[in-house]
C-alpha cells in the first residue's frame, strides 16, 4: 500500500540525480532539491527527537515558503499527522481548531517558540500564525502542545519533548493530515485524511498534465487546504519545482502578475476566480501570449466556456482541465476541455481508482445504511446526488461519529466505502458528469467549502439579532461573496459595524459577509422555513451617507490613496467604513499588499476588518512597528 511518507524518498532521489535543480521557488529565493532534502531530513529528525510519532498531531504555525514546505514534508516522512494554521486566520478560528484536535506537537519559528513555551500568567502566541493564542497556566499552556520544535532555514531545534511512554492516539496511525472545513454546527470540522490518498491523486495529476523535471507548478491554494497538498506533492514527487507567492499576493492578479515575472510557470491548479483575476491583470498590462504554459487545471467553482476562451487567448498552447472532488475524496472526476466548448463545462469522468454513482437525493438519509450499488446509476441522462466509491477516502470527521456516519458508508462486499457528496449532477451520453448544484445550503467561495449555517450561527449569537440568514451574491468580476440578512429583536437596533468586527474576529476572511441587509422580517415559505429565493440581491440596494471626516495625518492621506484605488471610489472620508463601501476579503488582501509597498510594514489581512476605516487602520500602522 502507498503511504505519503514515500514523498521523502522521492525528494532524496531527485536530490541525488539532480541536486542543483530548483525544488521550491518563493520570496525566500530558490531552494534546490539538495537543499530541500537536507532541510527535510533535519526537520524530520527533530520531530522524532521531540518524541512525536504516528498517532500524534502536530500543529504547524509557519509562514508560506520553503521552510513551511520542508516542515510539511518532514511530517509526511515521519508519519506524524499535521494540521496547518494559516497566518491570516483570526485567533478564534485557531483556538477552535486547536481545541478540536489537541495537538501533541507544535512546529514554529524560534521567536514563536519563546512565547509558545511561556511562563506563569502569560499568553502564548505563535509568530508564524500570530493569532494562535492559548492561555498559560503554571509552567506551560493549558492544553498546549507538549512538544515544541523550532525550524528556520537549515536549522531545527527541540525546545521541549512529548512525554515518553504510552499515550492515547489522537488520530489513527495512518493519518497524514487534518484538513479543517466549514461546519454546519458553527465550528470547523477536521477531515481525517488517510496516508497514501494525497500521493495517489498527486501522481495521477502529474501524469495527466505532463508535470515533471523542468516544470514549474504555481502554488495558489491556502496551505491548510487539501488542494495545496496536491500542488506540492504532484510537483515534488515528479521532480518539478513548486512556485509559492507570498500569501498577500496569491489572491490578487494585479500583485501576482509582476511577482511571477521570470519564474517560468508551466502548470496552474486553482479556482476559476483566481485565473480570471490573473488574466485580467495580463490584459490590463498588455502582456503578450505566454507560450510556456502547458496545463491549467481548474476546480472548486462552476467553469464556463467564456473563462476557457480567456485562458486559451493568453496561454494558447495550454491544456485546460475542469476537475471535481470534495476534500473527503480529494479528486474524483476530470474533463479535458475540448477546443469548441460552449456553455457550462462538465466536471467530467472518473479518474483511475474512483467510481462515481448517481442516487436519488432522497436515498439513504444515513450513509451508513448505504451498501453496494442498489439504487445507483451510471446510465446517461440520469440525474441524482453524486456518491463516490473508492479506497482513497478520508476516514471521516475527527471526533464526530454521527456526522461521519451521515455521509460515509461502511465497507461493501468489495471492501470499499462510499462518500455522499451532497452535489447534484447529470450524466451525459459520453459518461461525463454535469454539475447541477447542491441539495443543501453549502456553497463554494473561492474554492473553499462554506456551510452557510456556520456563518448564520455566529450572527444569531449576537445580542439584538432574532434571526439571520446568509446567501451569496456576485460582484462585477463574477466573484462570489457571502451576504448576511438580519431580523432584529423587536425594538432592538443592531450596530452593523460592531457585528461585522465580531464576525471578522471569528471567521476566516472569505467567510465574512461583504454585505449586511436589515429586514423587518425574513421571508418565509408556507412551511415556515426561510425563503432564500426572496432574499434581496445586495447589489440592488443603496448604502447610506458617506464621506465622514477629514484626513488629519500623512499616514491617513497615503492610506486613503490606496483605498480609493482598491475600492474604485473618489469620494472617501477618514471615518468611512470598509464594508459599508462594499469592501470584501479580496479587496482587503489588495489593501494589505499595497500597505507593504507604501509603508514598508506587513499587516495581516484581518487588520482591515478589525480596523475598517482609514483613520483606524492608519493608527494601527503608526503603532510600534516591532509588532510586525
C-alpha positions in Angstrom: 0.0 0.0 0.0 1.2 3.5 -0.8 1.9 5.9 2.0 2.5 9.7 1.9 5.9 9.1 3.6 7.2 7.9 0.2 7.5 11.6 -0.8 10.6 11.8 1.4 12.3 9.0 -0.6 11.3 10.7 -3.9 12.8 14.0 -2.9 16.0 12.2 -1.8 16.1 10.5 -5.2 15.7 13.8 -7.1 18.4 15.3 -4.9 20.8 12.5 -5.8 20.0 12.7 -9.5 19.8 16.5 -10.0 21.0 18.2 -6.8 21.0 21.7 -8.3 17.5 21.5 -9.8 15.1 24.0 -8.3 12.6 22.5 -5.9 10.9 25.5 -4.1 10.8 29.0 -5.6 9.5 31.6 -3.1 10.1 35.0 -1.8 13.0 33.5 0.2 14.7 32.6 -3.1 15.3 29.3 -4.8 15.8 26.1 -2.8 17.4 23.2 -4.7 16.4 19.6 -4.4 19.7 19.0 -2.5 18.8 21.9 -0.1 15.2 20.6 0.3 16.3 17.1 1.0 18.8 18.2 3.6 16.3 20.6 5.3 13.5 18.0 5.3 15.7 15.3 6.9 16.9 17.7 9.7 13.3 18.7 10.4 12.2 15.0 10.4 15.0 14.1 12.9 13.8 17.0 15.2 10.2 15.7 15.1 11.4 12.2 16.1 13.8 13.6 18.8 10.8 15.5 20.2 9.0 12.2 20.8 6.4 12.7 18.1 5.2 9.5 16.4 2.3 8.1 14.3 -1.0 8.8 16.1 0.1 12.3 17.2 -1.0 15.6 15.6 1.5 18.4 15.2 0.3 22.0 14.6 2.3 23.9 12.0 2.4 27.7 12.5 4.9 28.8 9.9 5.0 31.3 7.1 4.4 30.1 3.5 7.6 29.3 1.7 10.5 26.8 1.7 10.6 26.4 5.4 6.9 25.5 5.6 7.2 23.1 2.7 10.2 21.3 4.3 8.3 21.0 7.6 5.3 19.6 5.9 7.4 17.0 4.1 9.2 16.1 7.4 5.8 15.3 8.9 4.8 13.2 6.0 8.1 11.3 6.1 7.9 10.8 9.9 4.3 9.6 9.7 3.1 12.3 12.0 -0.2 13.9 11.1 -0.1 17.7 10.8 -2.7 20.5 10.8 -1.7 23.8 9.2 -2.6 27.1 10.7 -3.0 29.8 8.1 -1.3 33.1 9.1 -4.2 35.4 8.4 -7.0 33.4 10.2 -8.4 35.1 13.3 -7.5 33.9 16.8 -10.9 32.4 17.5 -10.6 30.2 14.4 -7.2 28.9 15.5 -8.4 28.3 19.0 -11.4 26.3 17.7 -9.1 24.1 15.6 -6.5 23.5 18.4 -9.3 22.7 20.9 -10.8 20.2 18.4 -7.6 18.3 17.5 -5.5 18.6 20.7 -2.1 18.6 19.0 0.8 16.9 20.8 3.4 19.0 19.0 3.9 22.4 17.6 6.4 23.4 14.8 7.1 27.2 14.6 9.9 29.7 14.2 12.4 30.3 17.0 10.8 33.6 18.1 7.4 31.9 18.1 8.7 29.2 20.4 9.8 31.7 23.1 6.3 32.7 23.6 4.8 29.3 23.0 6.5 27.7 26.0 5.5 30.7 28.1 5.7 31.3 31.8 3.1 31.7 34.5 0.2 34.1 33.8 1.3 34.8 30.2 -0.3 34.4 26.9 1.5 32.3 24.3 1.4 33.5 20.7 2.9 31.7 17.7 4.8 34.0 15.5 4.2 32.1 12.3 0.5 32.3 12.9 0.1 35.5 15.1 -3.5 34.7 16.0 -3.0 31.2 17.5 -3.4 32.1 21.2 -3.6 29.8 24.2 -3.8 30.7 27.9 -0.9 29.6 30.0 -1.4 28.2 33.5 1.5 27.2 35.7 4.6 26.5 33.7 3.0 26.0 30.3 -0.2 26.5 28.4 -3.3 24.5 29.3 -4.0 22.1 26.5 -1.0 23.5 24.6 1.3 21.1 22.7 3.9 19.4 24.9 6.5 19.0 22.1 7.8 22.2 20.6 10.1 22.2 17.6 11.6 25.3 16.0 12.7 25.5 12.4 14.4 28.2 10.4 16.5 27.7 7.3 18.5 24.6 7.6 18.3 24.6 11.4 15.9 22.7 13.6 15.8 22.5 17.4 13.8 20.7 20.0 12.6 23.2 22.6 10.5 20.6 24.6 9.6 17.0 24.0 6.5 14.9 24.4 6.3 12.7 27.5 7.8 9.3 26.9 5.9 6.1 27.4 2.4 5.0 26.2 -0.2 7.7 25.4 -3.5 7.6 23.7 -3.6 8.2 19.9 -5.2 11.5 18.8 -5.7 10.1 15.3 -5.3 6.7 13.7 -1.6 5.9 12.9 -2.2 6.0 9.1 -3.4 9.6 9.2 -1.3 12.1 7.1 -3.0 15.3 7.9 -6.2 17.1 9.2 -8.0 19.4 6.8 -10.4 21.7 8.5 -13.5 22.8 6.7 -16.6 24.8 7.5 -19.1 23.0 9.8 -22.8 23.3 9.9 -22.8 23.3 13.7 -21.0 26.7 13.8 -17.5 25.2 14.4 -14.9 23.9 11.9 -14.6 20.2 11.5 -11.5 18.2 10.8 -11.3 15.8 7.9 -9.0 12.9 8.8 -7.0 12.3 5.7 -5.5 8.8 5.3 -1.9 8.4 4.3 -1.5 7.5 0.7 -4.6 9.2 -0.6 -2.9 12.5 -1.4 0.1 10.9 -3.1 -2.1 8.7 -5.2 -4.0 11.7 -6.6 -0.9 13.8 -6.9 0.8 11.2 -9.0 -2.3 10.9 -11.2 -2.3 14.8 -11.6 1.4 14.9 -12.6 0.9 12.0 -15.1 -2.2 13.5 -16.7 -0.9 17.0 -17.1 2.7 16.2 -18.0 4.3 17.6 -14.8 8.0 16.6 -14.5 11.6 17.8 -14.3 11.8 21.3 -15.8 8.2 22.1 -15.0 7.1 24.8 -12.5 3.8 24.4 -10.7 2.3 27.6 -9.3 1.0 27.1 -5.7 -2.0 29.3 -5.1 -4.2 27.4 -2.5 -4.0 28.1 1.2 -1.6 25.7 2.9 -4.5 24.5 5.1 -6.4 23.2 2.0 -6.1 19.7 0.5 -5.6 21.4 -2.9 -2.3 22.8 -1.7 -1.0 19.3 -0.9 -1.9 18.2 -4.4 0.0 21.1 -5.8 3.0 20.4 -3.6 3.2 16.6 -3.8 2.5 16.4 -7.5 5.4 18.8 -8.3 8.0 17.4 -5.8 7.2 13.7 -6.4 7.7 14.4 -10.2 10.9 16.3 -9.8 9.3 19.7 -10.8 9.6 23.0 -8.9 6.8 24.4 -6.8 6.5 28.2 -7.1 5.0 29.8 -3.9 4.0 33.5 -3.9 3.5 35.4 -0.6 0.0 34.9 0.9 -0.9 38.6 0.2 0.0 38.1 -3.5 -1.8 34.8 -4.2 -5.4 36.1 -4.5 -4.6 39.4 -6.3 -4.0 39.1 -10.0 -2.5 42.7 -10.1 0.1 41.8 -7.5 0.6 38.2 -8.7 1.5 39.1 -12.3 4.7 41.2 -11.6 5.7 38.7 -8.9 5.6 35.8 -11.5 7.9 37.7 -13.9 10.7 35.4 -15.0 9.6 32.4 -12.9 8.5 30.4 -16.0 5.3 28.9 -14.6 4.2 25.9 -16.7 1.3 24.5 -14.6 -1.5 26.1 -12.7 -4.1 24.4 -10.4 -6.6 26.9 -9.0 -10.2 28.0 -8.8 -11.6 29.9 -11.8 -11.9 33.1 -9.8 -8.1 33.3 -9.4 -7.3 32.5 -13.0 -9.8 35.2 -14.2 -8.1 37.8 -12.0 -4.6 36.8 -13.3 -5.9 37.0 -16.9 -7.5 40.4 -16.2 -4.1 41.7 -14.9 -2.4 40.3 -18.0 -4.9 42.0 -20.3 -4.6 45.3 -18.4 -0.8 45.2 -18.6 -0.8 44.3 -22.3 1.1 41.1 -21.8 1.7 39.0 -24.9 0.5 35.4 -25.1 2.5 33.0 -22.8 3.6 30.1 -24.9 5.2 28.3 -22.0 2.1 27.4 -20.0 1.3 23.7 -20.5 -1.6 22.9 -18.2 -4.3 25.0 -16.5 -6.4 22.8 -14.1 -9.4 24.5 -12.6 -11.6 23.2 -9.7 -13.9 24.3 -6.9 -16.3 26.5 -8.9 -18.5 26.1 -11.9 -16.5 26.6 -15.1 -17.9 28.4 -18.1 -16.6 28.4 -21.7 -16.0 32.1 -21.5 -13.3 31.6 -18.9 -11.8 28.8 -21.0 -11.7 31.1 -24.0 -9.8 33.7 -21.9 -7.3 31.1 -20.8 -6.6 30.0 -24.3 -6.2 33.6 -25.6 -3.4 34.2 -23.0 -2.0 30.6 -22.9 -2.5 29.3 -26.5 -0.6 26.1 -26.0 -2.1 25.0 -22.7 -4.4 22.1 -22.0 -7.4 23.2 -19.9 -8.9 20.8 -17.4 -12.0 21.1 -15.2 -11.7 18.9 -12.1 -14.1 18.0 -9.3 -13.8 16.4 -5.9 -14.7 17.3 -2.3 -11.9 17.3 0.3 -13.1 14.0 1.6 -12.1 12.4 -1.7 -9.6 15.0 -3.0 -10.2 14.5 -6.7 -13.0 12.4 -8.3 -13.5 13.4 -11.9 -11.8 15.4 -14.6 -12.6 16.8 -18.0 -10.1 17.8 -20.7 -11.9 20.8 -22.2 -12.3 20.4 -26.0 -11.5 23.3 -28.3 -15.1 24.0 -29.4 -16.6 24.0 -25.9 -19.7 26.2 -25.2 -21.7 27.0 -22.1 -21.0 25.3 -18.7 -18.2 22.8 -18.8 -18.8 19.3 -17.4 -16.9 18.1 -14.4 -16.0 15.0 -16.4 -15.4 11.3 -16.0 -13.9 9.3 -13.1 -10.2 9.3 -12.6 -8.4 5.9 -12.1 -9.4 4.3 -8.8 -12.6 6.2 -8.4 -16.2 5.4 -9.2 -19.0 8.0 -9.2 -22.6 6.9 -8.8 -25.8 8.9 -9.0 -28.6 8.2 -6.5 -31.9 9.7 -5.8 -31.3 12.6 -3.4 -33.8 11.0 -1.0 -32.0 7.7 -0.8 -30.4 6.6 2.5 -30.6 9.6 4.8 -27.8 8.0 6.8 -24.8 6.8 4.6 -24.1 4.0 7.0 -27.2 2.3 5.6 -26.0 2.5 2.0 -24.3 -0.6 0.6 -23.4 -1.8 -2.9 -24.8 -0.1 -5.9 -28.5 -0.7 -5.3 -30.4 2.4 -6.4 -27.3 3.9 -8.1 -27.0 4.6 -11.7 -24.3 5.2 -14.2 -26.6 5.4 -17.3 -26.6 8.5 -19.5 -29.4 11.0 -18.9 -29.8 10.1 -15.3 -29.8 12.8 -12.6 -29.1 12.4 -8.9 -26.8 13.0 -6.0 -23.2 12.2 -6.5 -21.8 9.3 -4.4 -18.1 8.4 -4.7 -16.8 4.9 -4.1 -13.0 4.5 -3.8 -10.4 3.1 -1.4 -8.9 6.6 -1.4 -11.5 8.1 1.0 -10.8 10.1 4.1 -11.5 8.2 7.3 -14.2 10.7 8.4 -14.5 13.7 10.7 -12.4 13.9 13.8 -14.5 13.2 17.0 -17.8 13.4 15.1 -19.1 9.8 14.6 -22.7 10.9 13.8 -21.6 13.3 11.1 -19.2 10.7 9.7 -22.0 8.1 9.6 -24.3 10.5 7.8 -22.0 10.8 4.7 -19.5 7.9 4.8 -20.9 4.4 4.2 -19.5 1.2 5.8 -17.4 -1.1 3.6 -19.3 -3.0 1.0 -18.7 -6.6 -0.1 -15.6 -5.5 -2.1 -14.1 -3.7 0.9 -14.8 -0.2 -0.4 -16.7 2.7 1.2 -18.7 5.4 -0.4 -19.0 9.1 0.3 -22.2 11.1 -0.1 -21.2 14.5 -1.6 -24.5 16.4 -1.4 -23.8 17.5 -5.0 -26.3 17.0 -7.8 -25.3 16.0 -11.3 -26.5 14.6 -14.6 -24.6 12.1 -16.7 -24.0 12.9 -20.4 -24.1 10.2 -23.1 -20.3 10.2 -23.2 -20.3 9.4 -19.4 -19.2 12.8 -18.2 -21.0 14.4 -15.3 -22.6 17.8 -15.5 -22.8 19.7 -12.1 -26.3 20.8 -11.3 -26.0 22.3 -7.8 -26.4 21.3 -4.2 -29.1 19.6 -2.2 -28.4 21.8 0.8 -27.1 25.3 1.5 -23.4 24.6 1.2 -21.5 26.8 -1.2 -18.0 27.2 -2.6 -16.3 30.6 -2.1 -13.0 30.9 -4.0 -12.6 27.1 -3.8 -13.3 26.8 -0.1 -16.3 24.9 1.0 -18.6 27.0 3.2 -21.5 25.9 5.3 -23.7 29.0 5.4 -25.2 27.6 8.6 -21.8 28.3 10.3 -21.9 32.0 9.4 -25.6 32.1 10.5 -24.7 30.6 13.9 -22.2 33.3 14.5 -24.7 36.0 13.5 -27.6 34.6 15.6 -25.4 34.5 18.7 -25.1 38.3 18.7 -27.4 40.4 21.0 -30.2 42.0 19.2 -30.4 39.5 16.3 -33.6 37.5 16.4 -33.0 35.6 13.1 -30.3 35.5 10.5 -29.9 34.0 7.0 -26.8 34.0 4.8 -26.8 33.9 1.0 -24.3 34.7 -1.7 -24.0 37.3 -4.4 -21.5 38.1 -7.2 -19.6 41.3 -7.7 -18.8 43.0 -11.0 -16.0 40.5 -11.7 -18.2 37.5 -11.0 -16.6 36.7 -7.7 -18.9 35.2 -5.1 -19.3 36.7 -1.6 -21.5 36.0 1.4 -24.3 38.3 2.3 -26.0 38.5 5.7 -29.7 39.1 6.2 -30.7 40.1 9.7 -34.0 40.3 11.5 -33.6 42.2 14.7 -35.2 41.5 18.0 -38.3 43.7 18.5 -37.4 47.3 19.1 -33.7 46.4 19.1 -31.1 48.2 17.0 -28.2 46.2 15.6 -24.9 48.1 15.2 -23.8 46.5 12.0 -20.2 47.9 12.3 -19.8 46.2 15.7 -21.4 43.0 14.4 -19.1 43.0 11.4 -16.0 43.4 13.5 -17.1 40.5 15.7 -17.7 38.2 12.7 -14.3 39.1 11.3 -12.7 38.2 14.6 -14.2 34.7 14.5 -14.4 33.6 10.9 -11.8 33.4 8.0 -11.9 36.4 5.7 -13.6 34.6 2.8 -16.5 33.7 5.1 -17.0 37.3 6.4 -20.2 38.8 4.8 -19.4 41.5 2.3 -23.0 42.9 2.7 -25.5 43.2 5.6 -29.1 43.7 4.9 -31.6 44.6 7.7 -35.1 43.3 7.2 -38.1 43.7 9.5 -38.9 40.0 8.9 -37.0 37.4 7.0 -39.2 36.0 4.2 -40.7 32.5 5.0 -42.1 29.7 2.9 -45.5 28.3 3.6 -43.9 25.6 5.7 -42.2 28.3 7.9 -38.7 27.9 6.5 -36.6 30.9 5.4 -37.4 31.5 1.7 -33.9 32.1 0.3 -35.3 32.8 -3.1 -36.9 36.0 -1.8 -33.8 37.5 -0.1 -32.9 40.7 -2.0 -29.7 41.0 -4.0 -27.3 43.3 -2.2 -26.2 44.8 -5.5 -29.7 46.4 -5.9 -29.6 48.1 -2.5 -28.1 51.5 -1.8 -25.9 52.5 1.1 -26.2 55.4 3.4 -24.4 58.7 3.5 -20.7 58.6 3.4 -17.6 60.8 3.3 -17.4 61.4 7.1 -14.3 63.0 8.5 -11.2 64.8 7.1 -7.8 63.2 6.8 -5.5 64.6 9.5 -2.2 62.7 9.3 0.2 61.9 6.5 -0.4 58.2 7.0 -4.2 58.7 6.6 -3.7 60.6 3.4 -1.3 58.0 1.9 -3.6 55.2 3.1 -6.6 56.9 1.6 -5.0 56.9 -1.8 -4.7 53.1 -1.5 -8.4 52.8 -0.5 -9.5 55.0 -3.4 -7.7 52.8 -5.9 -8.8 49.4 -4.5 -12.4 50.5 -3.8 -12.5 52.4 -7.1 -14.0 55.4 -5.2 -13.0 59.1 -5.4 -15.3 60.3 -2.5 -13.9 58.9 0.7 -13.8 60.1 4.3 -11.4 59.1 7.1 -14.3 57.5 9.0 -16.0 55.7 6.1 -16.4 52.0 6.9 -14.8 49.5 4.7 -17.7 47.1 4.5 -20.2 49.9 4.0 -18.2 50.8 1.0 -18.9 47.2 -0.3 -15.4 46.1 0.6 -14.7 42.3 0.7 -11.9 39.9 1.5 -10.2 40.2 -1.8 -10.1 43.9 -1.6 -8.7 43.6 2.0 -5.9 41.4 0.5 -5.1 44.1 -2.0 -5.0 46.8 0.7 -2.7 44.7 2.9 -0.4 44.1 -0.1 -0.4 47.8 -1.0 0.5 48.8 2.5 3.7 46.7 2.3 4.8 48.7 -0.8 3.7 52.1 0.5 4.8 51.9 4.2 7.2 49.0 4.3 5.3 47.2 7.0 3.3 44.0 6.8 -0.2 43.9 8.2 -2.4 40.8 8.4 -5.5 40.9 6.1 -7.8 40.6 9.1 -6.5 44.0 10.3 -8.5 45.7 7.5 -11.7 44.1 9.1 -10.7 44.9 12.7 -9.8 48.5 11.8 -12.2 49.2 9.0 -11.8 52.9 8.5 -8.8 54.8 7.1 -8.4 56.6 10.4 -8.3 53.4 12.5 -6.1 51.5 10.1 -3.7 54.4 9.8 -3.4 54.5 13.6 -2.8 50.7 13.6 0.0 51.2 11.0 1.5 54.0 13.1 1.9 51.8 16.2 5.1 50.2 17.2 6.4 48.5 14.0 8.1 45.8 16.1 4.7 44.1 16.1 5.4 43.1 12.5 
